[in-house]
Amino acid sequence: MSRITIVGGGLVGSLLAIFLAKRGHKVNVYERRGDPRRTDVYAGRSINLVVSHRGWTALRAAGVEEAVKAITVPVHARMMHDREGNLNRVPYSIDNRAIHSVSRGELNRRLLTEAEKLPNVKVHFDHRCVDVDLQTATCHFQREEGDHVVVEADVVFGSDGAFSAVRSKMMLGRFSYSQEYIEHDYKEVAFPANPDGTPKMDPQCLHIWPRRWFMMMGLANQDGGFTGTLFMPHAATKDSPGFDTVRTEAEVTAFFKAHFADAMPIVPDIVDQYLRNPQSNLVIIRCAPWQVNGKVALIGDAAHAIVPFYGEGMNAGYEDCKVLNDLLDAHGDDNWAEVMHRYASVRKPNGDAIADLSMRNFVEMRDLVADPQFLLRRKIEGHLQARHPDKWLPLYSQVKFTDIAYKDAWEEGLRHDRIMEEVMRLPGIEEKWESAEVEKKALGLLG
Amino acid sequence: MSRITIVGGGLVGSLLAIFLAKRGHKVNVYERRGDPRRTDVYAGRSINLVVSHRGWTALRAAGVEEAVKAITVPVHARMMHDREGNLNRVPYSIDNRAIHSVSRGELNRRLLTEAEKLPNVKVHFDHRCVDVDLQTATCHFQREEGDHVVVEADVVFGSDGAFSAVRSKMMLGRFSYSQEYIEHDYKEVAFPANPDGTPKMDPQCLHIWPRRWFMMMGLANQDGGFTGTLFMPHAATKDSPGFDTVRTEAEVTAFFKAHFADAMPIVPDIVDQYLRNPQSNLVIIRCAPWQVNGKVALIGDAAHAIVPFYGEGMNAGYEDCKVLNDLLDAHGDDNWAEVMHRYASVRKPNGDAIADLSMRNFVEMRDLVADPQFLLRRKIEGHLQARHPDKWLPLYSQVKFTDIAYKDAWEEGLRHDRIMEEVMRLPGIEEKWESAEVEKKALGLLG
């Protein structure tokens, strides 16, 4: 039995607490903010999340799959909205598999309640981490009312998000770190339900308004509404408007009329919301090593903050927890130096891979899904997969519907790219994409 | 006339103060440490520096070339020491050009004195920057005796080094940043002069003991001694010993006997020094943007900390100052938003280039200079340069003996690599390297 401090009681910290407490450890979770079951700490600041296969794998291993399933909405397809309001539904897989939309706040509240059911978990809110001793695993917390709390432990996990306080302490030593802001910022827009509570769009689709350099997306909530998010360059370019050129009421109205006309009747106050809601930015954070001294480790966004375009940020964090749990199974609960070392070595390349994959999916969502050539490629890949499920699994499916390591998926995806580039160059591919010739070509290149 | 705050009174801050004061601005420099003319703030913690052509260009433009020249030692060549103690002298250029070795502390003291000769410069020591308001260019400093000093200004320059406090404030906004520790750490070793004050090795050479994965180097001081620096992986690898495996007196003695036998009689206490002196690490820092709001800008290591293997860190910072001064000439002294924007745009790609060049030169120094093929390539390049000085200027000369932008030098250097790779593959190149055939081949590829 180890005494474990978890800094950060968000999505990953709360699941990690459940994993570790069920192993018999004494777990204390310290969260900077208040209890989200008492105050709405997330109001209007969060993109909706999706749970994918690897998220479920971790939730199941922690014994909380059913508790979470109850608050999710399945999503089976992308629904593309073009400028004229035409819809095009593209399933995520050939076998109707689903990812599951969930509200961040609701999921966090549910997991905290699950964690607190365990007698050896205690969650402390309103504790801001101000220092960590990396040699002794001692943490210092500041409370708003002025108390300074010192907590000794055997090991510390920093699950305190993209701007991790634990990590900032690790940065003072030999620690490689990068933060990279992408050009695009985002704003949320709430899509209301009909007066009778039914949804105004198909709730089992992720709705996308791809506009090449910018885009809007919408994910269903359980109340029949959608959380919409507009992604756009923070500064206009020669190709694209930016948040800095869409500012006045007239500019915003013209902008939505030009690009998102079909959303305006669904969200009558869309212009007001745009003018009122905050503009947030998106950062990619990479660092190494993820642990020091076998005493202090980073997990989730604290180790690998990524952009939200694959919907994998949370799932990657949950997989971190699952892998850690597996390593404790394999190497014992009193062998933290070994377990932390292996955890960091195994997970770091996967954190890098999902960071790259997420940027790639942004290009796909805002641009490629509106490209007939890309849609044809997707159809060919679906056809290959249907005929040879053992040989061809599209990248998206590898990421969202399997536990294949992100790094391996990424490498296989790049290989698919090279093959499909050649396949798409076959003369008359538009007509013969279902032919034996195309199939033979692709499988031949696969080797 | 603007009120200018310079945070950091080191090598770059003190030169920048001179540049800006000579333009008529009111300059206040705030330095965290004490006055280096009163206490030895650098004791045993600094690699010796070299002033290269672009450093001199800046010093001349600031009117302090002569003041600095007096404290430098010219260095014309590399002197390689092999394991058997054999020496091989390789000039830096075909025309006996020199770089100039200088002690960091002495240079800093000299420049501070030059700065303080100007009536509109005031240097404040023992002022630690704790906050910067990026909107108003207001800085907050903490003094050791407890005073908190608030300084208003029109613009702020952060010349406060690799761990810049000004930059840490900029990092809270949309700011891309990376810090990358290289595998190698270093330790200094002091090489004494002879009892009569004469040097024990040729002082006009940079001495290198290249050992492929690790190396020692030595640069002359004015007192006849040398500052030696051992660079070695912080953790041993399958190819190389590391600081973690060379720890006991027996291990250290065996290590120097095996690899640096010829240095042992020159530095009788080399083992003691190794055991006593601190081990330091090396970090590469990149960031963007280098300025915000036309109010606050980074300069020198604060903007681009690099590894020391090209001896260009200080020179790059001095070139920053010179470029800024030129931009003030071109755009006026009351047009800071324009000047800072241009400064950041022009210098950032060059900061990235010299970071890459410096890592490249590390491989060259520790490994390639002991490789006969590499030395032959250098000879061929020197021959080409002698015959066609208008067409072929080796990369090293571009970096150290011209003001060619680092970025352009880097690109030209990569082009030379591709050409020389083909030239070195010519059959019998060892014999015919001075032939017309080789010359024609190289120039033909140059196009």
Interface residues (C-beta under 8 A of the other chain):
Chain A: M171 R174 F175 S176 Y177 S178 Q179 E180 Y181 H234 N281
Chain B: M171 R174 F175 S176 Y177 S178 Q179 E180 Y181 H234 N281
